[in-house]
Each structure stands twice: as structure tokens, then as C-alpha cells.
Amino acid sequence: MPTIPWSGPSTPLPCHSSTSISSVLWKPDIVCQLLMLFLVKLEKSQPQKTDNIGELDLDKQSELRALRRKELDEEESVRKRAVQFGTGELRDAISAVEEKVRYLRPLDFEEARELFLLGQHYVYEAKEFFQIDGYVTDHIEVVQDHSALFKVLAFFEADMERRCKMHKRRIAMLEPLIVDLNPQYYLLVNRQIQFEIAHAYYDMMDLKVAIADKLREPDSHTVKKINSLNQSALKYYQLFLDSLRDPNKVFPEHIGEDVLRPAMLAKFRVARLYGKIITADPKKELENLATSLEHYKFIVDYCETHPEAAQEIEVELELSKEMVSLLPTKMERFRAKMALT
């Protein structure tokens, strides 16, 4: 049940059905089916992005509405296939859940929220059963799904401050998970959570920058907040990248296929984050640009010697090549400016 691209507390929703899934049978694969049902349906709308902060493209919504009738016909056949595992009361319970998920492609916040609340209800049921003391892996997977529900719901939210709060909720539920996890036994889980937390901070920083751009001149508090989110994202991306090092702390010359894309994405985002740090010190900004360039160059150089990597991050690779070309000129301007002061 992966949740990364390898890609005030809420009140539990009152049960919509007299049949509680937990009263039938609890198994990890069933939890996966139920929670992924909501995630998949919400995520179907996410490709309709307009910018870095992933807002809905409102111009395309009428086109999407025209597709709904066709999708509703297809949904019935998908639903029948999805409930073929299990029999009797269990199958009926799962069918009852799916009947509540009316839309394949939510088109606005209210429709997405309807799916989110129903999915969150089953998250709470799953968390109640899969306590971390006895079901470490299952508990973490459920929390990751809860985080993913908030992530896709944030996509539909127009208010950027509220979107920030949704990502903050994700961080609040994910950070405690890795405090007591032994990375020796839970290496993959640690990596997934580190990457996800990093990206949540990354999204929050982008949103705060977008909010600040609408102001005539951001105040010191806003600048401090943006830099704080930047540093938190850098921290967790670096933890993730450091987990790839060998026992001698050397970064691998060949990155394994299972972590290739997230590793390249982490390098790209670290490069971008260093370029986004706000500072009035030209010397510090020059240092940040140099570090940014170093990470962009790593991506370009690695993809030249490992063509399979280029296929994983085509967009990021093109942007990295562009930055490798542009940053040296920008850095020279900074050096010239510093020489005059």
C-alpha cells in the first residue's frame, strides 16, 4: 500500500452502514482494498494541475463532467471485479462501502470531501484495530493512507492557508512514526516516511511562497516561516538520501532500481530548495546557489552514465540541464556584485 512515488483533529464520520467492516473480519489485504478504493478515486483528478502547488484547472472541469457518464458505466464493472474476493457477509460489507463511493472522478472540493470523510471513517476503524504495539507495519500503512487522503483532498482546496493546514496534519501524524522505529529493521518504512514528510514540508513551502507573492512585501515573520519549512524539507530529504549510503557513508555509484526515482526526485528537490532560501547575505546566497548547482549537476551527470535514470525523471532532468546552464552565470553576477561592495 505504497503512498510515495516509488509517485484541530478531525471528528470521525458516523458510520453510514449498519455493517461495520471490523465486525466482519479484519485482514491487512481487506484494509488495503477499502482504503485504496478512496485514494484511487480521489487521485484520478490530480493530473489536472496548473502549477507547482497543484491547483485544479477549472477550465477543464466541464470537460471532465462530460466524461462522468461514461465512467459511471465503467465503474459498475470495476466494482464487480473488486468484490470477487471473499464471500458472504464480508463481500456484502465491501459492496456496501463501494456503493457509497458514487464518483470515479470528483470534480470539486465538496465531492472530494465526501469521499475523504468516508475513507477517513474506515481509517479510524482500522487504526482502532491495528494498534502500533501489536501491528507495527499494518498501523503505519493505515497512517500513511490517512496522510494520503489529506494530500489528495488538499488538491481540491482553493484556500491556500487551509491547504497548508492539511499538509501540517499529515506531518503531525507521520513524524511520530519514525521516532521509535529501528531503521535496521524498518529501513524501507523509514525511507517512505522520510520522503513523505519531506514532500509535505516542500508542498507547504511552495504554498507559503505563493501566498507571500500576493503580498506587496512579505514581512519578516513570513520570510522566517518560508525558510523554516525549507529547512525542514531539506532535513528529511537529506535523511532519506543518507539512508542510501553504504556503511562507510559513501553515496552509491549505482542507485538501486527500487529507490531510483525517489532518490532522483529528492536530489532535484534539494537543489530547488537551496535555490529558494531567502537571505539578505550575498555570500550566503552564493553558497546556496553553489550547493543547488551541485545537486543539479549530480542529476545530469548520473543520467548521462545511467540512461535508465533519465527515463524515470524526464521533466526534472530537462529542468536540471537548464539550471546547470543558467546558475553559473547567476553566480558570476553575485561574485561581481560582492567584489564591488
Backbone hydrogen bonds in HBPLUS format (Angstrom, degrees):
<---DONOR---> <-ACCEPTOR-->    atom                        ^
c    i                          cat <-CA-CA->   ^        H-A-AA   ^      H-
h    n   atom  resd res      DA  || num        DHA   H-A  angle D-A-AA Bond
n    s   type  num  typ     dist DA aas  dist angle  dist       angle   num
A0006-TRP N   A0004-ILE O   2.73 MM   2  5.72 135.8  1.92 113.3  98.6     1
A0023-SER N   A0020-SER O   2.93 MM   3  5.24 139.1  2.10 104.5 116.6     2
A0024-VAL N   A0021-ILE O   2.96 MM   3  5.31 155.3  2.02 108.9 117.1     3
A0025-LEU N   A0021-ILE O   3.23 MM   4  6.56 152.3  2.31 178.1 171.3     4
A0030-ILE N   A0027-LYS O   3.02 MM   3  5.34 127.3  2.31 107.6 121.2     5
A0031-VAL N   A0027-LYS O   3.08 MM   4  6.39 161.1  2.11 158.7 164.4     6
A0032-CYS N   A0028-PRO O   2.94 MM   4  6.17 157.2  1.99 148.4 154.8     7
A0033-GLN N   A0029-ASP O   3.05 MM   4  6.29 157.7  2.10 139.4 144.6     8
A0034-LEU N   A0030-ILE O   3.00 MM   4  6.29 164.9  2.02 156.5 159.2     9
A0035-LEU N   A0031-VAL O   2.96 MM   4  6.07 176.2  1.97 160.8 161.6    10
A0036-MET N   A0032-CYS O   2.85 MM   4  5.67 159.4  1.89 148.6 155.7    11
A0037-LEU N   A0033-GLN O   3.11 MM   4  6.03 135.5  2.32 131.5 142.1    12
A0039-LEU N   A0035-LEU O   3.17 MM   4  6.50 164.4  2.19 150.0 154.6    13
A0040-VAL N   A0036-MET O   2.82 MM   4  5.80 172.1  1.82 152.9 155.2    14
A0041-LYS N   A0037-LEU O   3.32 MM   4  6.37 161.1  2.35 137.9 143.1    15
A0042-LEU N   A0038-PHE O   3.00 MM   4  6.17 156.9  2.06 149.0 155.4    16
A0043-GLU N   A0039-LEU O   2.81 MM   4  5.90 162.4  1.84 153.9 159.5    17
A0044-LYS N   A0040-VAL O   3.13 MM   4  6.21 128.8  2.40 141.0 151.4    18
A0045-SER N   A0042-LEU O   3.37 MM   3  6.24 165.4  2.39 120.3 123.0    19
A0046-GLN N   A0043-GLU O   3.02 MM   3  5.15 150.0  2.11 106.8 116.0    20
A0048-GLN N   A0045-SER O   3.26 MM   3  6.07 161.7  2.29 124.0 128.8    21
A0049-LYS N   A0047-PRO O   2.77 MM   2  5.51 134.8  1.97 109.0  94.7    22
A0054-GLY N   A0051-ASP O   3.08 MM   3  5.43 163.1  2.11 115.4 117.2    23
A0060-LYS N   A0057-ASP O   3.07 MM   3  5.70 149.5  2.16 114.8 123.1    24
A0061-GLN N   A0058-LEU O   3.19 MM   3  5.29 156.1  2.25 102.9 110.2    25
A0064-LEU N   A0060-LYS O   2.99 MM   4  6.31 152.9  2.07 149.9 158.1    26
A0065-ARG N   A0061-GLN O   2.89 MM   4  6.14 147.7  2.00 144.6 153.5    27
A0066-ALA N   A0062-SER O   3.23 MM   4  6.52 143.1  2.38 139.0 147.3    28
A0066-ALA N   A0063-GLU O   3.18 MM   3  5.26 126.2  2.49  94.2 107.5    29
A0067-LEU N   A0064-LEU O   2.98 MM   3  5.13 135.2  2.19  98.8 111.6    30
A0068-ARG N   A0065-ARG O   3.15 MM   3  5.19 147.8  2.26  98.6 108.2    31
A0071-GLU N   A0067-LEU O   3.05 MM   4  6.31 160.0  2.09 153.9 160.3    32
A0072-LEU N   A0068-ARG O   2.79 MM   4  6.02 152.2  1.87 158.0 165.3    33
A0073-ASP N   A0069-ARG O   3.28 MM   4  6.57 147.9  2.39 141.1 148.2    34
A0074-GLU N   A0070-LYS O   3.13 MM   4  6.49 153.2  2.21 144.2 151.7    35
A0075-GLU N   A0071-GLU O   2.76 MM   4  5.95 140.5  1.91 145.4 157.3    36
A0078-VAL N   A0074-GLU O   3.13 MM   4  6.46 158.3  2.18 152.2 158.9    37
A0079-ARG N   A0075-GLU O   2.77 MM   4  5.96 161.6  1.80 156.3 161.1    38
A0080-LYS N   A0076-GLU O   3.10 MM   4  6.33 155.0  2.17 144.4 150.1    39
A0081-ARG N   A0077-SER O   3.22 MM   4  6.48 155.3  2.28 142.9 148.7    40
A0082-ALA N   A0078-VAL O   2.95 MM   4  6.18 152.2  2.03 150.2 158.7    41
A0083-VAL N   A0079-ARG O   3.29 MM   4  6.50 137.3  2.48 146.8 154.8    42
A0084-GLN N   A0081-ARG O   3.39 MM   3  5.51 169.0  2.40 109.6 111.0    43
A0092-ASP N   A0088-GLY O   3.05 MM   4  6.33 160.2  2.09 153.6 159.8    44
A0093-ALA N   A0089-GLU O   2.91 MM   4  6.10 150.3  2.00 145.7 153.6    45
A0094-ILE N   A0090-LEU O   3.06 MM   4  6.36 160.8  2.10 154.0 158.0    46
A0095-SER N   A0091-ARG O   2.91 MM   4  6.10 158.7  1.95 149.3 155.9    47
A0096-ALA N   A0092-ASP O   2.91 MM   4  6.07 149.5  2.01 142.2 150.3    48
A0097-VAL N   A0093-ALA O   3.13 MM   4  6.47 146.5  2.25 142.0 150.2    49
A0098-GLU N   A0094-ILE O   3.02 MM   4  6.34 164.1  2.05 152.8 156.4    50
A0099-GLU N   A0095-SER O   2.93 MM   4  6.14 146.8  2.04 147.9 156.9    51
A0100-LYS N   A0097-VAL O   3.03 MM   3  5.47 143.2  2.17 107.3 117.6    52
A0101-VAL N   A0098-GLU O   3.03 MM   3  5.22 145.7  2.15 103.7 113.9    53
A0112-ALA N   A0108-ASP O   3.05 MM   4  6.25 164.2  2.08 154.1 159.2    54
A0113-ARG N   A0109-PHE O   2.70 MM   4  5.83 155.8  1.76 151.6 159.1    55
A0114-GLU N   A0110-GLU O   3.03 MM   4  6.21 147.8  2.14 140.9 148.6    56
A0115-LEU N   A0111-GLU O   3.31 MM   4  6.68 157.9  2.36 147.1 151.1    57
A0116-PHE N   A0112-ALA O   2.83 MM   4  6.08 160.5  1.87 151.0 157.7    58
A0117-LEU N   A0113-ARG O   2.84 MM   4  5.99 166.4  1.86 155.0 156.4    59
A0118-LEU N   A0114-GLU O   3.27 MM   4  6.43 158.7  2.32 141.4 146.9    60
A0119-GLY N   A0115-LEU O   2.85 MM   4  6.07 165.1  1.88 155.6 160.4    61
A0120-GLN N   A0116-PHE O   2.73 MM   4  5.91 157.1  1.78 152.2 159.5    62
A0121-HIS N   A0117-LEU O   2.99 MM   4  6.16 144.2  2.12 139.6 148.1    63
A0122-TYR N   A0118-LEU O   3.42 MM   4  6.82 154.2  2.49 145.7 150.0    64
A0123-VAL N   A0119-GLY O   2.99 MM   4  6.33 139.0  2.17 141.6 154.2    65
A0124-TYR N   A0120-GLN O   2.96 MM   4  6.28 157.5  2.02 152.4 155.9    66
A0125-GLU N   A0121-HIS O   3.16 MM   4  6.52 153.0  2.23 141.7 149.1    67
A0126-ALA N   A0122-TYR O   2.90 MM   4  6.05 157.7  1.95 141.8 148.0    68
A0127-LYS N   A0123-VAL O   2.79 MM   4  6.05 159.7  1.83 155.2 160.9    69
A0128-GLU N   A0124-TYR O   3.03 MM   4  6.16 151.2  2.12 142.8 150.0    70
A0129-PHE N   A0125-GLU O   3.23 MM   4  6.55 147.3  2.34 143.0 150.7    71
A0130-PHE N   A0126-ALA O   2.73 MM   4  5.86 173.7  1.73 165.7 166.0    72
A0131-GLN N   A0129-PHE O   3.01 MM   2  5.80 132.1  2.25 105.5  91.6    73
A0134-GLY N   A0131-GLN O   3.26 MM   3  5.89 137.4  2.45 112.4 121.0    74
A0135-TYR N   A0131-GLN O   2.86 MM   4  5.74 151.4  1.95 159.6 169.1    75
A0139-HIS N   A0135-TYR O   2.80 MM   4  5.78 162.4  1.83 158.3 163.8    76
A0140-ILE N   A0136-VAL O   3.03 MM   4  6.23 162.3  2.06 152.9 157.3    77
A0141-GLU N   A0137-THR O   3.01 MM   4  6.26 157.6  2.06 149.7 155.8    78
A0142-VAL N   A0138-ASP O   3.06 MM   4  6.31 154.7  2.13 148.6 154.8    79
A0143-VAL N   A0139-HIS O   3.01 MM   4  6.32 158.5  2.06 150.3 156.2    80
A0144-GLN N   A0140-ILE O   2.87 MM   4  6.11 156.5  1.92 150.3 157.1    81
A0145-ASP N   A0141-GLU O   2.97 MM   4  6.24 148.5  2.07 141.9 150.2    82
A0146-HIS N   A0142-VAL O   2.90 MM   4  6.22 148.8  2.00 144.8 154.0    83
A0147-SER N   A0143-VAL O   2.90 MM   4  6.22 157.8  1.95 150.9 156.4    84
A0148-ALA N   A0144-GLN O   2.89 MM   4  6.16 153.0  1.97 142.9 150.8    85
A0149-LEU N   A0145-ASP O   2.91 MM   4  6.18 146.5  2.02 146.2 154.5    86
A0150-PHE N   A0146-HIS O   3.22 MM   4  6.61 155.1  2.28 147.5 153.0    87
A0151-LYS N   A0147-SER O   2.94 MM   4  6.25 151.2  2.02 146.4 155.5    88
A0152-VAL N   A0148-ALA O   3.02 MM   4  6.27 164.5  2.04 154.5 155.6    89
A0153-LEU N   A0149-LEU O   3.03 MM   4  6.13 151.8  2.11 142.8 151.3    90
A0154-ALA N   A0150-PHE O   2.93 MM   4  6.05 153.1  2.00 146.5 153.0    91
A0155-PHE N   A0152-VAL O   3.24 MM   3  5.22 134.3  2.46  93.9 105.7    92
A0156-PHE N   A0153-LEU O   2.98 MM   3  5.58 144.4  2.11 114.5 123.2    93
A0157-GLU N   A0154-ALA O   3.15 MM   3  5.10 146.5  2.27  99.9 109.7    94
A0163-ARG N   A0159-ASP O   3.03 MM   4  6.35 148.0  2.13 146.5 156.5    95
A0164-CYS N   A0160-MET O   2.96 MM   4  6.20 151.2  2.05 142.1 149.2    96
A0165-LYS N   A0161-GLU O   3.12 MM   4  6.46 150.1  2.21 141.5 149.1    97
A0166-MET N   A0162-ARG O   3.07 MM   4  6.41 143.7  2.21 142.2 151.5    98
A0166-MET N   A0163-ARG O   3.12 MM   3  5.08 121.7  2.47  93.4 107.9    99
A0167-HIS N   A0163-ARG O   3.10 MM   4  6.48 158.2  2.15 152.4 157.1   100
A0168-LYS N   A0164-CYS O   2.86 MM   4  6.14 147.9  1.97 145.5 155.9   101
A0169-ARG N   A0165-LYS O   2.94 MM   4  6.20 145.1  2.06 140.5 149.0   102
A0170-ARG N   A0166-MET O   3.14 MM   4  6.51 148.1  2.24 141.3 149.5   103
A0171-ILE N   A0167-HIS O   3.04 MM   4  6.40 158.6  2.08 149.4 154.1   104
A0172-ALA N   A0168-LYS O   2.94 MM   4  6.18 158.8  1.99 149.1 155.0   105
A0173-MET N   A0169-ARG O   3.13 MM   4  6.38 142.3  2.28 144.2 152.6   106
A0173-MET N   A0170-ARG O   3.22 MM   3  5.39 129.4  2.50  97.2 109.7   107
A0174-LEU N   A0170-ARG O   2.99 MM   4  6.15 138.8  2.16 145.6 157.6   108
A0174-LEU N   A0171-ILE O   3.18 MM   3  5.09 126.8  2.48  93.4 107.5   109
A0175-GLU N   A0171-ILE O   2.92 MM   4  5.79 176.5  1.93 157.6 158.7   110
A0177-LEU N   A0174-LEU O   2.99 MM   3  5.50 141.0  2.15 114.2 125.3   111
A0178-ILE N   A0175-GLU O   3.34 MM   3  6.01 143.4  2.48 117.0 123.2   112
A0179-VAL N   A0176-PRO O   3.39 MM   3  5.43 156.5  2.45 101.6 108.4   113
A0185-TYR N   A0182-ASN O   3.01 MM   3  5.68 139.7  2.18 118.3 127.1   114
A0186-TYR N   A0182-ASN O   2.90 MM   4  5.96 148.0  2.00 152.0 161.3   115
A0190-ASN N   A0186-TYR O   2.88 MM   4  6.03 163.1  1.91 154.0 159.1   116
A0191-ARG N   A0187-LEU O   2.96 MM   4  6.21 159.4  2.00 151.2 156.8   117
A0192-GLN N   A0188-LEU O   2.96 MM   4  6.23 161.7  1.99 151.9 156.5   118
A0193-ILE N   A0189-VAL O   2.98 MM   4  6.22 167.0  2.00 156.4 159.2   119
A0194-GLN N   A0190-ASN O   2.84 MM   4  5.96 165.3  1.86 153.8 158.5   120
A0195-PHE N   A0191-ARG O   2.96 MM   4  6.06 165.1  1.98 151.3 155.3   121
A0196-GLU N   A0192-GLN O   2.95 MM   4  6.14 157.7  2.00 146.1 152.8   122
A0197-ILE N   A0193-ILE O   2.82 MM   4  6.00 164.7  1.84 156.9 160.4   123
A0198-ALA N   A0194-GLN O   2.96 MM   4  6.06 162.8  1.99 147.1 152.5   124
A0199-HIS N   A0195-PHE O   2.97 MM   4  6.21 156.8  2.02 146.7 152.7   125
A0200-ALA N   A0196-GLU O   2.97 MM   4  6.21 145.3  2.10 142.8 152.4   126
A0201-TYR N   A0197-ILE O   3.01 MM   4  6.34 162.1  2.04 157.5 160.8   127
A0202-TYR N   A0198-ALA O   2.88 MM   4  6.08 152.2  1.96 144.2 153.3   128
A0203-ASP N   A0199-HIS O   2.83 MM   4  6.03 155.8  1.89 145.4 150.5   129
A0204-MET N   A0200-ALA O   2.99 MM   4  6.23 158.2  2.04 145.8 152.0   130
A0205-MET N   A0201-TYR O   2.87 MM   4  6.13 154.9  1.94 149.4 156.1   131
A0206-ASP N   A0202-TYR O   3.06 MM   4  6.36 162.1  2.10 149.6 153.7   132
A0207-LEU N   A0203-ASP O   2.99 MM   4  6.25 156.7  2.05 148.7 155.2   133
A0208-LYS N   A0204-MET O   2.88 MM   4  6.14 159.4  1.93 151.2 156.7   134
A0209-VAL N   A0205-MET O   2.88 MM   4  6.13 153.1  1.95 151.5 159.1   135
A0210-ALA N   A0206-ASP O   2.93 MM   4  6.17 156.0  1.99 145.1 151.8   136
A0211-ILE N   A0207-LEU O   2.90 MM   4  6.19 151.1  1.99 147.7 155.8   137
A0212-ALA N   A0208-LYS O   2.88 MM   4  6.07 158.4  1.93 144.6 150.7   138
A0213-ASP N   A0209-VAL O   2.86 MM   4  6.08 146.7  1.97 147.3 156.3   139
A0214-LYS N   A0211-ILE O   3.14 MM   3  5.52 147.3  2.25 105.4 114.6   140
A0215-LEU N   A0212-ALA O   2.94 MM   3  5.28 157.2  2.00 110.7 118.3   141
A0223-VAL N   A0219-ASP O   3.11 MM   4  6.46 163.2  2.14 155.1 159.8   142
A0224-LYS N   A0220-SER O   2.90 MM   4  6.03 159.9  1.94 146.9 152.7   143
A0225-LYS N   A0221-HIS O   2.93 MM   4  6.15 153.2  2.00 146.4 153.7   144
A0226-ILE N   A0222-THR O   2.95 MM   4  6.21 161.3  1.98 152.5 157.0   145
A0227-ASN N   A0223-VAL O   3.00 MM   4  6.23 166.2  2.02 152.8 156.4   146
A0228-SER N   A0224-LYS O   2.90 MM   4  6.05 147.2  2.01 142.3 151.9   147
A0229-LEU N   A0225-LYS O   2.97 MM   4  6.22 162.5  2.00 153.8 157.0   148
A0230-ASN N   A0226-ILE O   2.93 MM   4  6.11 154.1  2.00 146.0 154.2   149
A0231-GLN N   A0227-ASN O   2.90 MM   4  6.12 159.5  1.95 147.0 151.4   150
A0232-SER N   A0228-SER O   3.00 MM   4  6.24 152.6  2.08 145.7 153.4   151
A0233-ALA N   A0229-LEU O   2.97 MM   4  6.19 159.7  2.01 149.7 154.7   152
A0234-LEU N   A0230-ASN O   2.93 MM   4  6.20 163.2  1.96 151.6 156.7   153
A0235-LYS N   A0231-GLN O   2.88 MM   4  6.05 154.9  1.95 143.8 150.6   154
A0236-TYR N   A0232-SER O   3.18 MM   4  6.47 163.2  2.21 151.7 153.4   155
A0237-TYR N   A0233-ALA O   2.94 MM   4  6.14 161.4  1.98 156.5 162.3   156
A0238-GLN N   A0234-LEU O   2.87 MM   4  5.93 156.5  1.92 148.7 155.5   157
A0239-LEU N   A0235-LYS O   2.95 MM   4  6.22 149.2  2.05 142.1 151.0   158
A0240-PHE N   A0236-TYR O   3.01 MM   4  6.18 157.5  2.06 142.3 148.0   159
A0241-LEU N   A0237-TYR O   2.89 MM   4  6.19 163.5  1.92 149.9 154.2   160
A0242-ASP N   A0238-GLN O   2.75 MM   4  5.87 156.7  1.80 149.8 156.7   161
A0243-SER N   A0239-LEU O   3.07 MM   4  6.24 136.2  2.27 138.3 148.7   162
A0243-SER N   A0240-PHE O   3.13 MM   3  5.25 131.2  2.38  96.9 109.8   163
A0244-LEU N   A0241-LEU O   3.06 MM   3  5.45 155.5  2.12 108.1 115.8   164
A0245-ARG N   A0242-ASP O   3.09 MM   3  5.37 159.0  2.14 108.1 114.7   165
A0246-ASP N   A0250-VAL O   2.99 MM   4  5.44 159.5  2.04 141.1 142.9   166
A0249-LYS N   A0246-ASP O   2.76 MM   3  5.22 152.0  1.83 129.4 129.9   167
A0259-VAL N   A0256-GLY O   3.12 MM   3  5.68 149.2  2.21 113.9 121.9   168
A0260-LEU N   A0257-GLU O   3.45 MM   3  5.01 161.3  2.49  94.1  99.4   169
A0263-ALA N   A0259-VAL O   2.93 MM   4  5.88 152.1  2.01 146.8 155.3   170
A0264-MET N   A0260-LEU O   2.98 MM   4  6.20 160.3  2.02 154.2 159.2   171
A0265-LEU N   A0261-ARG O   2.84 MM   4  6.06 160.1  1.88 158.8 165.1   172
A0266-ALA N   A0262-PRO O   2.83 MM   4  5.95 153.9  1.90 142.8 150.1   173
A0267-LYS N   A0263-ALA O   3.01 MM   4  6.26 158.8  2.06 145.7 151.0   174
A0268-PHE N   A0264-MET O   2.95 MM   4  6.18 157.8  2.00 145.2 151.5   175
A0269-ARG N   A0265-LEU O   2.84 MM   4  6.07 162.1  1.88 152.8 157.5   176
A0270-VAL N   A0266-ALA O   2.87 MM   4  6.01 154.1  1.94 149.0 156.4   177
A0271-ALA N   A0267-LYS O   3.02 MM   4  6.22 158.0  2.07 145.0 150.8   178
A0272-ARG N   A0268-PHE O   3.00 MM   4  6.32 157.7  2.05 146.7 152.8   179
A0273-LEU N   A0269-ARG O   2.79 MM   4  5.95 155.6  1.85 147.0 154.1   180
A0274-TYR N   A0270-VAL O   3.05 MM   4  6.27 162.0  2.08 153.8 156.6   181
A0275-GLY N   A0271-ALA O   3.32 MM   4  6.56 147.0  2.44 139.2 147.8   182
A0275-GLY N   A0272-ARG O   3.12 MM   3  5.11 120.8  2.48  93.6 108.6   183
A0276-LYS N   A0273-LEU O   2.96 MM   3  4.99 147.9  2.07 100.2 110.5   184
A0285-GLU N   A0281-ASP O   2.92 MM   4  6.21 158.4  1.97 156.5 163.7   185
A0286-LEU N   A0282-PRO O   2.89 MM   4  6.06 150.9  1.97 144.5 152.1   186
A0287-GLU N   A0283-LYS O   3.05 MM   4  6.35 152.1  2.13 143.3 150.6   187
A0288-ASN N   A0284-LYS O   2.92 MM   4  6.22 155.9  1.97 148.7 155.4   188
A0289-LEU N   A0285-GLU O   2.90 MM   4  6.14 156.2  1.96 148.2 154.4   189
A0290-ALA N   A0286-LEU O   2.97 MM   4  6.18 150.7  2.06 144.4 152.4   190
A0291-THR N   A0287-GLU O   3.00 MM   4  6.30 154.3  2.07 147.6 154.1   191
A0292-SER N   A0288-ASN O   2.87 MM   4  6.09 156.2  1.93 146.4 153.7   192
A0293-LEU N   A0289-LEU O   2.86 MM   4  6.05 160.9  1.89 147.2 152.0   193
A0294-GLU N   A0290-ALA O   2.98 MM   4  6.18 150.7  2.06 141.1 149.2   194
A0295-HIS N   A0291-THR O   3.20 MM   4  6.54 151.9  2.28 148.0 153.2   195
A0296-TYR N   A0292-SER O   3.04 MM   4  6.37 158.5  2.08 152.6 159.2   196
A0297-LYS N   A0293-LEU O   2.84 MM   4  6.01 160.6  1.88 153.3 158.7   197
A0298-PHE N   A0294-GLU O   3.05 MM   4  6.25 146.2  2.17 136.4 145.6   198
A0299-ILE N   A0295-HIS O   3.24 MM   4  6.52 158.5  2.29 146.2 149.6   199
A0300-VAL N   A0296-TYR O   3.11 MM   4  6.46 164.9  2.13 152.4 155.9   200
A0301-ASP N   A0297-LYS O   2.79 MM   4  5.88 173.0  1.79 158.7 161.2   201
A0302-TYR N   A0298-PHE O   2.82 MM   4  5.83 160.8  1.86 149.2 155.3   202
A0303-CYS N   A0299-ILE O   3.02 MM   4  6.10 160.8  2.06 146.6 151.9   203
A0304-GLU N   A0300-VAL O   3.09 MM   4  6.29 138.5  2.27 141.4 152.4   204
A0305-THR N   A0301-ASP O   3.26 MM   4  6.58 148.6  2.37 145.6 152.3   205
A0306-HIS N   A0302-TYR O   2.76 MM   4  5.83 127.9  2.03 142.8 158.9   206
A0309-ALA N   A0306-HIS O   2.88 MM   3  5.68 150.1  1.97 126.1 133.6   207
A0310-ALA N   A0307-PRO O   3.11 MM   3  5.26 124.6  2.43  99.0 112.5   208
A0312-GLU N   A0309-ALA O   2.96 MM   3  5.18 137.3  2.15 102.4 114.9   209
A0317-LEU N   A0313-ILE O   2.82 MM   4  5.84 151.0  1.90 153.5 161.9   210
A0318-GLU N   A0314-GLU O   3.15 MM   4  6.38 158.9  2.20 146.2 150.5   211
A0319-LEU N   A0315-VAL O   3.10 MM   4  6.41 160.8  2.14 152.4 157.6   212
A0320-SER N   A0316-GLU O   2.88 MM   4  6.01 147.5  1.98 140.6 150.2   213
A0321-LYS N   A0317-LEU O   2.93 MM   4  6.19 157.0  1.98 151.4 156.6   214
A0322-GLU N   A0318-GLU O   3.09 MM   4  6.32 154.3  2.16 142.5 149.5   215
A0323-MET N   A0319-LEU O   2.95 MM   4  6.22 155.5  2.01 146.8 153.1   216
A0324-VAL N   A0320-SER O   2.86 MM   4  6.08 152.3  1.93 150.1 157.9   217
A0325-SER N   A0321-LYS O   3.14 MM   4  6.35 138.8  2.32 137.9 148.0   218
A0325-SER N   A0322-GLU O   3.18 MM   3  5.18 128.2  2.46  92.8 106.2   219
A0326-LEU N   A0322-GLU O   2.97 MM   4  6.24 146.8  2.08 143.7 153.4   220
A0327-LEU N   A0323-MET O   2.85 MM   4  5.57 170.2  1.86 149.7 152.8   221
A0330-LYS N   A0326-LEU O   3.27 MM   4  6.59 160.0  2.31 151.4 157.4   222
A0331-MET N   A0327-LEU O   2.82 MM   4  6.05 156.4  1.88 159.7 166.7   223
A0332-GLU N   A0328-PRO O   2.96 MM   4  6.20 147.2  2.07 142.7 151.2   224
A0333-ARG N   A0329-THR O   3.12 MM   4  6.44 150.3  2.21 145.6 152.9   225
A0334-PHE N   A0330-LYS O   3.17 MM   4  6.51 150.3  2.26 142.6 150.3   226
A0335-ARG N   A0331-MET O   2.95 MM   4  6.30 154.9  2.01 147.2 154.1   227
A0336-ALA N   A0332-GLU O   2.93 MM   4  6.17 159.3  1.98 149.1 154.4   228
A0337-LYS N   A0333-ARG O   2.92 MM   4  6.11 154.1  1.99 144.4 151.8   229
A0338-MET N   A0334-PHE O   2.86 MM   4  6.08 155.9  1.91 149.6 156.0   230
A0339-ALA N   A0335-ARG O   2.95 MM   4  6.15 145.6  2.07 143.8 153.1   231
A0340-LEU N   A0337-LYS O   3.27 MM   3  5.35 138.3  2.46  97.1 107.8   232
A0341-THR N   A0338-MET O   3.23 MM   3  5.32 150.9  2.32  99.9 108.4   233
